[in-house]
């Protein structure tokens, strides 16, 4: 085996190693991006479920004699705040509720 073919083999091996390393880095970046998106979505859904659950619990206890009021509660260690504002829509008095919550970190 002469020197020229040995250098060619080493160069081909080096190029293949660099190519494989580049592909593996790209695949890992894609996997981590997918994982991050899934975790963010899960945390967002959990926060929304807590906020909506608290809102519907409040709606179930309101009636015509007791006016809705602002509220602040803690559910699973996360604070949920609700502000109630009254408005007139099409000649009717309505209450508007804004619910905010801490999203999981």
Secondary structure, DSSP 8 states (H G I E B T S, - for coil): --HHHHHHHHHHHHHHHHHHHHHHHHHHHHHHHHHHHHHHHHHHHHHHHHHHHHHHHHHHH--SSS----EEEEETTEEEEEEEEEEEETTEEEEEEEEEE----
